[in-house]
Amino acid sequence: MSADTLLQLLDKVRPTGHNSWVACCPAHNDKSPSLAVTENDEGAILAHCFAGCSIDDVLGAVGLTINDLFPERPQRNRKSQRRSFPAADVLDLITQEAALVAVAACNVSQGIQLSSEDKQRLLLAAERIHEARRLANGERT
């Protein structure tokens, strides 16, 4: 629903700015506009009665519900949704794993043998770096 749909149901509507209006509140005997209506950039409609009426009472008076104030979200196929991670978190993980690889390489270059536990952890670091690269390329598991 757009703000225009709601505004057509209200009395004494007048604009107060970009995508914002005032109107008489339909939930009480309003003689002077006390209902503020705004439509945000995402298409959601915000409404507030300065006389104190609840949003449910305001909308109920014109036959609407709170769900009518928000645009419908497109249905997504859950199987096609991929999990996204904040880039900063992925970079932090890669940085930590790369530091571990660097320490292991330094030790090996100085002739220090890696324990089997160190080798296992090094393999895990390589797997994590590979997985981060795969996810960054948009590949799914």
N, C-alpha and C positions, 0 to 999 in steps of 0.2 A: 504494500500500500504506500502511496506517496503522501506527502504532507497535504497536497491539494485535496485528496479524498477526505481527510479529516477536516480541513478548513471549510469545505462545502457543508459540513454538518454543524458548523458553529455560527454564532451571530456576532455582528460588529467586528469582523476581522479586519485588521489593518497591519501592513508590514512595519517592522521595526528595524530591519537590516537585511543583510544577505541571508536568505533561507530562514528568517525568523519573523514571527508575527505575534500579535496579541489578539485575544478574542474574549467574548463573554464566556464564562465557565458554565457549561450545561448542567453541572451537578448542584448548583445552588442558584438562588434568585439573584443573578448578577446583572446589575444595571450599567456597570462600567467595566470594561475588559480587565480581567484579573488572571487570565490564563495565558501563559507564555508557551509558544510552540516553536520548536526549532527542528530543522532537518539537517543532520550532519552529512559529511561527504560520503559516507558509506550507505546512506539512505535510511538510517534509523531516525525515528521521530522521537524527540524529547518533549515532554509537556509538564508544566508545573502550574498549579493554581496557588496564587499568592494569598488567597483567602483560607487556604488550608485543606481543601478537598483532596482526598486520596486519588491517585491515578486510576484506581479501579472504579471509583465513583464517577470520575470524569468520563472515562471511556464507556462505562456501563450506561450512562445517560444518553449516549449516541449509538449504542448497540455494537460497540467494539470491545476487544480484549487487548491485553498487553502484548500478545503475540502479533497483533495487527500493526504495531509500531516498528517492527523490525522486518527488513527485507528477507525473503526466503533465501536460504542457503542452497546452492546447487547440490544435488545428491551426488556423492562420490562413491565409486566402487571401492569398497574397503580393501579388496585384494590388490587394487592398483595403487593404494596409498603407500608411500614410502616414508620411512621415518627420517626426519631431518634433525640434524644436530647443529647447534650454533658453531659457526666457523671458529670462533675463539677457543671453544672447548676442544675441537679437533686439533687445532694448532698446538694447544697446550699439551695434549697427549703425545703428539708427534715430537714435540720438543723434548719431553721427558724421555721418550723411548730413544731418540737420537742421542741424547746425552749418555744414556746407558751404553749404547753401541760405541760411542766415542771412548768411554772409559775402558771398555773391553778391548778395543783396538789398541789403545795406548798400552795396556797391560801386555797384550800379545807382542807388540813391537819391542817391549823391554824384556821379552823372554819369560814373562810370568805366565805360567800355564793356568788356563781356566778350569775350575772344578766342573764336574758334571752338572751341578746345580746352576753355576754361572752360564754354562752352555745352554741349558734349558731356558733360562731367563732371556738369553740373547735370542733364541729362536722365537720366544713369545714376543719380544720387541719387534722382530722382523714381521711376524704375523700381524701385529697391531698396526704397524706402519703400512703394510700392504692393504689391510682392511680399510684404513682411513683413506688411502688413495682411491680404492674401489668405490667407497661411498661418495667421495668428492666428485667422482666421474658419473654419479647417478646410477650406478649399478645396484641391483637389489640382490638380497641373499636368496 
